[in-house]
Amino acid sequence: MNGDLETAKDATKLRRIAIEPVTRVEGHGKVTILLDDQHRVHQVRLHIVEFRGFERFIQGRPYWEVPVMVQRLCGICPVSHHLAASKALDKVVGVQQVPRTAELVRRLMHYGQILQSHALHFYHLSSPDLLFGFGSDPGPRNVVGVLAAYPDIAKQGVLLRKFGQEVIRITAGKRVHGTGSIPGGVNKSVSPEDREELLRPLPEILEWAQAGVRLVAALHQQHQDLYDHFGTVPSSLLSLVAKDGSLDLYDGVLRAKDHQGAIIFDQVEPQDYLTRLQEEVRSWSYMKFPFIESLGPSEGWYKVGPLARVQNCDRIGTPLAEAARQELLAAAPGHLVHAPLAYHWARMIELLHSAEVIQELLAEPELGGSELVGKGPRGGGGVGIIEAPRGTLIHHYQVDDQDLVTLCNLIVSTTHNNQAMNEAIRQVARQYLDGHEPTEGLLNHIEVAIRAFDPCLSCATHALGQMPLVVELQDPSGQVVARLSRGVEPIG
């Protein structure tokens, strides 16, 4: 379903609220809301209005450039694109399984990325809402306010992210837009000195990761009704799982469950993703709407990301994270958790899991091996799927005999969550905005719902303080009858 109620009343008689730009979305987005004379909500849409065209200008480039080029999609999760492209192009150089050292280095790079990204999102971007309240005074409701009121929490967030960035630097060559992964393997292993550098802070990293899980679990328990019902709309789930059903954020097969937890499909190999997933285009957004083909576009939308992953898998293979996962599942015994705010809990469980995996990988002797690149018969293309911090990321390429890319199809995590985010903000609008004049606090509720999914952010949204926000209330003739703004100069 698309959740729009516009057909219930002539749209020309409805008033339109526009929130533009929406903060913390990669690129430029806006929310539009249609209200009637009693301020009842009739339609809510999240529009992604920026067009970047990566799928087109990758075409014609030599395939070996692609793992570095596609990182420019995002300055927040470049490692995910770097690795997904490398995995897809492994098939072009004839490598079905990269050498053991290469896989260990790639995995270390990836789990460093998961850890730093989750730390950034929770501590820097979401914790102000969670700690101070969605409608609290906007002045201190930012990372500086968290630093003043909760210095230990803020410090742990900064140092957790710093550690993840150091893992990326050591494995990829740079903290942002590195070059460590190449088609067929990697270009460097991890030296003994680098291994020791990462091992030293690990005890504290694990301690802080556990503290983060306890913090978000306590917030959920203290405000259970809010955390269970805020923007909650049941849906199917999609993610990679390992062949044995355990959580694997680097590799595996696709699994989908319906909203009650029944398996829709399982053990689907990455190259077969098009047999299970399709994309729908809608006129009001440049972002597509993926759906499970067997369920159709109306019923087949789904969620990806931490909350989907920790419930889609059968278990987590590291003990501390698995114990934390069981606590999350116990919060809704016999049911899947669909509340957007529970994404934060799942996100911190994955941060803890990443720290545990990094510890395991650093104990692997072959992490410093010399066999870095595999060889095999030349292929014509491939599919690489990885679990990015925000969810399932698909890269699909075809390459011609001159080594030039002829097809590029990218389905990024935020695209998978497109319909889920739209449904969540509609539900929040009906819960909190319906029948009320808009205020800054009510508008922030809508942004909180979007933010829970951690949609990919552009570098510009990392500015200190508040991003500009303008909401206009228009009458049926288009005249502005009320205006609320923050971070922008007033009109007139």
C-alpha positions as CSV (number, residue, x, y, z in Angstrom):
1,M,0.0,0.0,0.0
2,N,1.2,3.6,-0.5
3,G,-0.6,5.1,2.5
4,D,-1.9,8.1,0.6
5,L,-5.4,9.3,1.5
6,E,-5.5,12.1,-1.0
7,T,-8.3,10.4,-3.0
8,A,-10.6,10.7,0.1
9,K,-10.9,14.4,-0.6
10,D,-10.4,16.7,-3.6
11,A,-6.7,17.6,-3.4
12,T,-7.4,21.2,-4.4
13,K,-9.2,21.7,-1.1
14,L,-6.2,20.5,0.9
15,R,-3.4,22.7,2.4
16,R,0.2,21.7,1.8
17,I,3.1,21.7,4.2
18,A,6.6,21.4,2.8
19,I,9.6,20.5,4.9
20,E,12.6,21.3,2.7
21,P,15.4,20.4,3.1
22,V,15.1,17.3,5.3
23,T,18.2,17.0,7.4
24,R,20.5,13.9,7.4
25,V,19.6,12.5,4.0
26,E,22.3,11.9,1.4
27,G,21.6,14.6,-1.1
28,H,18.5,16.8,-1.1
29,G,15.1,15.7,0.1
30,K,11.8,17.1,1.3
31,V,8.6,16.0,3.0
32,T,5.2,17.2,1.8
33,I,2.1,17.0,3.9
34,L,-1.5,17.6,2.8
35,L,-3.9,18.8,5.5
36,D,-7.6,19.6,5.4
37,D,-9.3,22.5,7.2
38,Q,-9.3,20.6,10.5
39,H,-5.6,19.9,10.1
40,R,-6.3,16.2,9.4
41,V,-3.5,14.5,7.5
42,H,-4.4,13.2,4.0
43,Q,-1.0,12.6,2.5
44,V,2.6,12.5,3.5
45,R,5.5,11.9,1.1
46,L,9.3,11.8,1.4
47,H,10.7,13.1,-1.9
48,I,14.3,12.6,-3.0
49,V,14.7,15.4,-5.5
50,E,18.4,15.3,-6.4
51,F,19.5,13.3,-9.4
52,R,23.2,12.2,-9.4
53,G,23.3,9.6,-12.3
54,F,26.1,7.3,-11.1
55,E,24.6,4.4,-12.9
56,R,25.1,6.3,-16.2
57,F,28.5,7.9,-16.0
58,I,30.1,4.7,-14.6
59,Q,29.4,3.2,-18.1
60,G,32.3,3.5,-20.4
61,R,34.9,3.5,-17.6
62,P,37.5,0.7,-17.2
63,Y,36.3,-1.7,-14.7
64,W,39.3,-1.5,-12.5
65,E,38.5,2.2,-11.8
66,V,35.0,1.4,-10.5
67,P,35.8,0.4,-6.8
68,V,37.4,3.8,-6.3
69,M,34.9,5.8,-8.4
70,V,31.7,4.5,-6.8
71,Q,32.9,5.6,-3.3
72,R,32.1,9.1,-4.3
73,L,28.4,8.3,-4.0
74,C,28.9,8.9,-0.3
75,G,31.4,10.3,2.1
76,I,29.8,8.5,5.0
77,C,29.8,4.8,3.8
78,P,32.4,4.8,1.0
79,V,33.9,1.5,2.2
80,S,30.6,-0.3,1.6
81,H,30.5,0.9,-2.1
82,H,34.2,0.1,-2.4
83,L,33.8,-3.5,-1.3
84,A,30.5,-4.2,-3.0
85,A,32.0,-3.1,-6.3
86,S,35.1,-5.1,-5.7
87,K,33.1,-8.2,-4.9
88,A,31.0,-7.8,-8.1
89,L,34.2,-7.3,-10.2
90,D,35.9,-10.3,-8.7
91,K,33.9,-12.2,-11.2
92,V,35.2,-10.2,-14.1
93,V,38.8,-11.2,-13.2
94,G,37.7,-14.8,-12.8
95,V,37.8,-15.0,-9.0
96,Q,35.0,-16.8,-7.3
97,Q,36.7,-16.7,-3.9
98,V,39.5,-14.3,-3.1
99,P,42.6,-15.5,-1.2
100,R,42.1,-16.0,2.5
101,T,44.3,-13.0,3.4
102,A,42.3,-10.8,1.0
103,E,39.0,-11.8,2.6
104,L,40.3,-11.2,6.1
105,V,41.6,-7.7,5.2
106,R,38.3,-6.9,3.4
107,R,36.2,-8.1,6.4
108,L,38.4,-6.1,8.8
109,M,37.9,-3.0,6.6
110,H,34.1,-3.6,6.5
111,Y,33.6,-4.2,10.2
112,G,35.6,-1.1,10.9
113,Q,33.2,0.8,8.6
114,I,30.2,-0.7,10.4
115,L,31.5,0.3,13.8
116,Q,32.5,3.9,12.9
117,S,29.3,4.5,11.0
118,H,27.0,3.2,13.7
119,A,28.9,5.3,16.3
120,L,28.6,8.4,14.2
121,H,24.8,7.9,13.7
122,F,23.9,7.0,17.2
123,Y,26.1,9.3,19.3
124,H,26.4,12.3,17.0
125,L,23.1,12.4,15.1
126,S,20.4,10.5,17.0
127,S,21.3,10.6,20.7
128,P,20.3,14.3,21.1
129,D,16.7,13.4,20.3
130,L,16.8,10.2,22.4
131,L,18.4,11.8,25.4
132,F,16.7,15.2,25.5
133,G,13.3,14.4,23.9
134,F,11.9,14.9,20.4
135,G,10.1,18.1,21.3
136,S,12.7,19.5,23.7
137,D,14.4,22.9,23.5
138,P,16.2,22.8,20.1
139,G,19.0,24.9,21.4
140,P,20.9,22.1,23.2
141,R,19.4,19.3,21.1
142,N,22.6,18.6,19.2
143,V,25.9,16.9,19.8
144,V,27.3,19.9,21.6
145,G,24.4,19.7,24.0
146,V,25.1,16.0,24.5
147,L,28.8,16.8,25.3
148,A,27.7,19.3,27.9
149,A,25.0,17.1,29.6
150,Y,26.5,13.7,29.0
151,P,30.2,14.1,28.6
152,D,31.1,10.4,29.1
153,I,28.6,9.2,26.5
154,A,29.8,11.8,24.0
155,K,33.4,10.9,24.6
156,Q,32.8,7.2,24.1
157,G,31.0,8.0,20.8
158,V,33.9,10.0,19.5
159,L,36.5,7.4,20.5
160,L,34.4,4.5,19.1
161,R,34.2,6.3,15.7
162,K,37.9,7.1,15.8
163,F,38.8,3.5,16.3
164,G,36.6,2.4,13.4
165,Q,38.3,5.0,11.2
166,E,41.7,3.7,12.2
167,V,40.7,0.2,11.1
168,I,39.7,1.7,7.7
169,R,42.9,3.6,7.4
170,I,45.1,0.6,8.1
171,T,43.2,-1.7,5.6
172,A,42.1,0.8,2.9
173,G,45.0,3.3,3.0
174,K,42.8,6.3,4.0
175,R,40.0,6.9,6.3
176,V,37.8,8.1,3.5
177,H,37.9,7.0,-0.2
178,G,40.7,4.5,0.2
179,T,42.1,2.1,-2.4
180,G,42.8,-1.1,-0.5
181,S,40.3,-3.4,-2.2
182,I,40.7,-4.2,-5.9
183,P,39.0,-6.6,-8.3
184,G,40.3,-10.1,-7.2
185,G,41.6,-9.2,-3.8
186,V,43.4,-6.4,-1.9
187,N,46.6,-4.4,-2.5
188,K,48.1,-4.8,1.0
189,S,47.9,-7.0,4.1
190,V,48.0,-5.9,7.7
191,S,51.5,-5.6,9.3
192,P,52.3,-6.8,12.8
193,E,52.8,-3.2,13.9
194,D,49.3,-2.2,12.6
195,R,47.8,-5.2,14.2
196,E,49.3,-4.2,17.6
197,E,48.1,-0.7,17.1
198,L,44.5,-1.9,16.8
199,L,44.7,-4.5,19.6
200,R,45.7,-2.0,22.3
201,P,42.4,-0.1,22.6
202,L,40.2,-3.1,22.0
203,P,39.4,-3.8,25.7
204,E,38.0,-0.3,26.1
205,I,36.2,-0.4,22.7
206,L,34.4,-3.6,23.8
207,E,33.5,-2.0,27.1
208,W,32.1,1.1,25.5
209,A,30.2,-0.9,22.9
210,Q,28.5,-2.8,25.7
211,A,27.7,0.4,27.5
212,G,26.1,1.7,24.3
213,V,23.8,-1.3,24.1
214,R,22.8,-0.9,27.7
215,L,22.1,2.8,27.2
216,V,19.7,2.3,24.3
217,A,18.0,-0.8,25.9
218,A,17.4,1.3,29.0
219,L,15.9,4.1,26.9
220,H,13.5,1.6,25.3
221,Q,12.5,0.1,28.6
222,Q,11.9,3.6,30.2
223,H,9.7,4.8,27.3
224,Q,8.4,1.5,26.1
225,D,5.1,2.7,24.7
226,L,6.8,5.4,22.7
227,Y,9.5,3.1,21.4
228,D,7.1,0.4,20.5
229,H,4.5,2.5,18.6
230,F,6.3,5.6,17.2
231,G,5.9,5.3,13.5
232,T,5.4,1.6,13.6
233,V,4.2,-0.1,10.4
234,P,4.8,-3.9,10.0
235,S,6.5,-5.0,6.9
236,S,8.7,-7.7,5.4
237,L,12.4,-7.9,6.1
238,L,15.4,-8.4,3.8
239,S,19.1,-9.0,4.4
240,L,22.0,-11.2,3.7
241,V,22.6,-14.2,6.0
242,A,25.4,-16.7,6.1
243,K,24.8,-20.1,4.5
244,D,24.1,-21.5,8.0
245,G,21.6,-18.7,8.8
246,S,23.9,-16.7,11.1
247,L,24.5,-12.9,10.8
248,D,27.1,-12.1,8.2
249,L,27.5,-8.4,7.2
250,Y,30.2,-9.1,4.5
251,D,28.9,-12.0,2.5
252,G,26.2,-14.6,2.2
253,V,22.8,-15.3,0.6
254,L,19.6,-13.3,0.5
255,R,16.8,-14.1,2.9
256,A,13.4,-12.4,3.3
257,K,10.7,-12.8,5.9
258,D,7.2,-11.5,6.0
259,H,5.9,-9.2,8.7
260,Q,5.1,-12.1,11.0
261,G,8.5,-13.8,10.6
262,A,7.6,-16.5,8.0
263,I,10.3,-17.1,5.3
264,I,9.4,-15.7,1.9
265,F,12.6,-16.8,0.3
266,D,16.0,-18.0,1.5
267,Q,19.4,-19.1,0.2
268,V,19.1,-16.8,-2.9
269,E,22.6,-16.2,-4.4
270,P,23.6,-12.6,-5.1
271,Q,23.6,-13.1,-8.9
272,D,20.0,-14.1,-8.7
273,Y,18.7,-11.0,-6.9
274,L,16.7,-9.9,-10.0
275,T,14.6,-13.1,-9.8
276,R,13.3,-11.9,-6.4
277,L,13.4,-8.1,-6.3
278,Q,12.0,-5.5,-8.7
279,E,12.0,-1.7,-8.6
280,E,9.1,0.7,-9.2
281,V,9.4,4.3,-10.4
282,R,7.1,7.0,-9.1
283,S,6.8,10.5,-10.6
284,W,7.4,12.4,-7.4
285,S,10.8,11.0,-6.4
286,Y,14.1,10.2,-8.1
287,M,14.6,7.3,-5.7
288,K,13.1,4.1,-6.8
289,F,10.8,1.8,-4.8
290,P,12.0,-1.8,-4.6
291,F,9.6,-4.6,-3.8
292,I,9.6,-8.4,-3.5
293,E,8.3,-9.6,-6.9
294,S,6.1,-12.4,-5.6
295,L,4.2,-9.9,-3.4
296,G,3.9,-7.1,-5.9
297,P,4.7,-3.4,-5.5
298,S,1.7,-2.7,-3.1
299,E,2.4,-5.4,-0.6
300,G,6.0,-6.3,-1.3
301,W,7.9,-3.4,0.2
302,Y,10.3,-4.3,3.0
303,K,12.8,-3.0,5.5
304,V,16.6,-3.5,5.5
305,G,19.3,-2.5,7.9
306,P,20.2,-3.3,11.5
307,L,16.6,-4.0,12.7
308,A,16.0,-6.3,9.8
309,R,19.3,-8.1,10.1
310,V,19.2,-9.0,13.8
311,Q,15.8,-10.5,13.3
312,N,16.3,-12.1,9.9
313,C,19.3,-14.1,11.0
314,D,19.1,-17.2,13.2
315,R,21.9,-16.1,15.5
316,I,24.9,-13.8,15.9
317,G,28.2,-15.7,16.0
318,T,29.8,-13.5,18.7
319,P,28.6,-14.1,22.3
320,L,28.1,-10.6,23.6
321,A,26.1,-9.4,20.6
322,E,24.0,-12.6,20.6
323,A,23.1,-12.1,24.2
324,A,22.1,-8.5,23.4
325,R,20.1,-9.7,20.4
326,Q,18.2,-12.1,22.6
327,E,17.3,-9.2,25.0
328,L,15.9,-7.2,22.0
329,L,13.8,-10.2,20.8
330,A,12.5,-10.7,24.4
331,A,11.0,-7.2,24.2
332,A,8.4,-8.6,21.8
333,P,8.1,-12.3,22.5
334,G,6.7,-14.3,19.6
335,H,6.6,-11.2,17.3
336,L,8.9,-9.3,15.1
337,V,9.9,-5.8,16.2
338,H,8.9,-3.2,13.6
339,A,9.3,0.0,15.6
340,P,11.6,2.5,13.8
341,L,13.1,3.5,17.1
342,A,14.2,-0.1,17.7
343,Y,16.7,0.5,14.9
344,H,18.9,2.3,17.4
345,W,18.9,-0.8,19.7
346,A,19.8,-3.1,16.8
347,R,22.4,-0.6,15.5
348,M,24.2,-0.7,18.8
349,I,24.1,-4.5,18.9
350,E,25.8,-4.5,15.5
351,L,28.4,-2.1,16.8
352,L,29.2,-4.5,19.6
353,H,29.3,-7.4,17.2
354,S,31.7,-5.5,14.9
355,A,34.0,-4.9,17.8
356,E,33.9,-8.6,18.6
357,V,34.6,-9.6,15.0
358,I,37.5,-7.1,14.7
359,Q,39.0,-8.8,17.8
360,E,38.6,-12.2,16.2
361,L,40.1,-11.0,12.8
362,L,43.1,-9.5,14.5
363,A,43.9,-12.9,16.0
364,E,44.1,-14.5,12.5
365,P,47.7,-15.2,11.4
366,E,46.8,-15.0,7.7
367,L,45.8,-11.4,8.1
368,G,49.4,-10.6,7.3
369,G,49.8,-13.1,4.5
370,S,51.4,-12.4,1.1
371,E,48.7,-14.0,-1.3
372,L,46.6,-10.9,-2.0
373,V,45.0,-11.3,-5.4
374,G,43.4,-14.3,-7.1
375,K,43.3,-15.3,-10.8
376,G,40.9,-17.1,-13.0
377,P,39.2,-17.1,-16.4
378,R,37.9,-13.7,-17.5
379,G,34.2,-13.0,-16.9
380,G,31.7,-10.6,-18.4
381,G,30.3,-9.1,-15.2
382,G,29.1,-9.9,-11.7
383,V,27.0,-9.0,-8.7
384,G,28.3,-7.9,-5.3
385,I,26.1,-7.7,-2.3
386,I,27.2,-6.5,1.1
387,E,25.4,-5.3,4.3
388,A,26.3,-1.6,4.5
389,P,25.7,0.1,7.8
390,R,22.2,1.2,6.6
391,G,21.2,-2.1,5.0
392,T,21.6,-4.3,2.0
393,L,23.7,-2.8,-0.8
394,I,23.7,-4.3,-4.4
395,H,26.2,-3.6,-7.1
396,H,25.7,-5.2,-10.5
397,Y,28.0,-4.6,-13.5
398,Q,28.6,-5.9,-17.0
399,V,31.9,-5.4,-18.8
400,D,32.7,-5.7,-22.5
401,D,35.8,-7.2,-24.2
402,Q,37.6,-3.9,-24.0
403,D,37.3,-3.9,-20.2
404,L,34.7,-1.1,-20.2
405,V,31.6,-1.1,-18.1
406,T,28.5,-1.4,-20.2
407,L,25.9,-1.8,-17.4
408,C,25.8,-0.5,-13.8
409,N,22.8,-1.1,-11.5
410,L,23.0,0.0,-7.9
411,I,20.4,-0.5,-5.3
412,V,21.5,1.2,-2.2
413,S,20.3,0.7,1.4
414,T,18.3,3.9,1.5
415,T,16.5,2.9,-1.7
416,H,15.4,-0.4,-0.1
417,N,14.0,1.5,2.9
418,N,12.3,4.1,0.7
419,Q,8.7,2.9,1.2
420,A,9.4,2.0,4.9
421,M,10.5,5.6,5.6
422,N,7.4,6.9,3.8
423,E,5.1,4.7,5.8
424,A,6.9,5.6,9.1
425,I,6.5,9.4,8.5
426,R,2.9,9.0,7.5
427,Q,2.2,7.1,10.7
428,V,4.1,9.7,12.8
429,A,2.2,12.6,11.1
430,R,-1.1,10.9,11.9
431,Q,0.0,10.2,15.5
432,Y,1.4,13.7,16.3
433,L,0.6,16.2,13.7
434,D,-3.0,15.3,12.9
435,G,-5.4,18.0,14.2
436,H,-2.6,20.3,15.4
437,E,-0.8,23.4,14.1
438,P,2.8,22.5,13.2
439,T,5.5,23.5,15.6
440,E,9.3,22.9,15.6
441,G,8.9,20.0,18.0
442,L,6.2,18.3,15.9
443,L,8.2,18.7,12.8
444,N,11.2,17.2,14.6
445,H,9.1,14.1,15.3
446,I,8.9,13.5,11.5
447,E,12.6,14.0,11.1
448,V,13.2,11.6,14.0
449,A,11.3,8.9,12.1
450,I,13.4,9.4,9.0
451,R,16.6,9.6,11.1
452,A,15.9,6.2,12.7
453,F,16.6,4.5,9.4
454,D,19.9,6.3,9.2
455,P,19.5,7.3,5.5
456,C,22.7,8.0,3.7
457,L,23.9,11.5,4.5
458,S,25.8,14.0,2.4
459,C,28.9,15.5,4.0
460,A,27.1,18.9,4.2
461,T,24.7,17.5,6.8
462,H,27.5,17.0,9.3
463,A,27.5,20.7,10.1
464,L,27.4,21.7,13.7
465,G,24.0,22.8,15.0
466,Q,20.7,22.8,13.1
467,M,20.2,22.5,9.4
468,P,17.8,25.0,7.7
469,L,14.2,24.0,7.8
470,V,11.2,25.8,6.3
471,V,7.5,24.8,6.6
472,E,4.9,26.8,4.8
473,L,1.1,26.4,5.3
474,Q,-0.7,27.4,2.1
475,D,-4.4,27.9,1.4
476,P,-6.1,26.2,-1.6
477,S,-5.1,29.2,-3.8
478,G,-1.5,28.7,-3.0
479,Q,-1.2,31.8,-0.7
480,V,1.1,31.3,2.4
481,V,-1.0,31.7,5.5
482,A,1.6,30.5,8.0
483,R,5.4,30.0,8.0
484,L,7.7,28.3,10.4
485,S,11.5,28.3,9.9
486,R,14.8,27.6,11.6
487,G,18.3,28.3,10.5
488,V,17.2,30.7,7.6
489,E,16.6,34.4,7.3
490,P,13.0,35.4,7.9
491,I,10.9,36.6,4.9
492,G,10.1,40.3,4.7
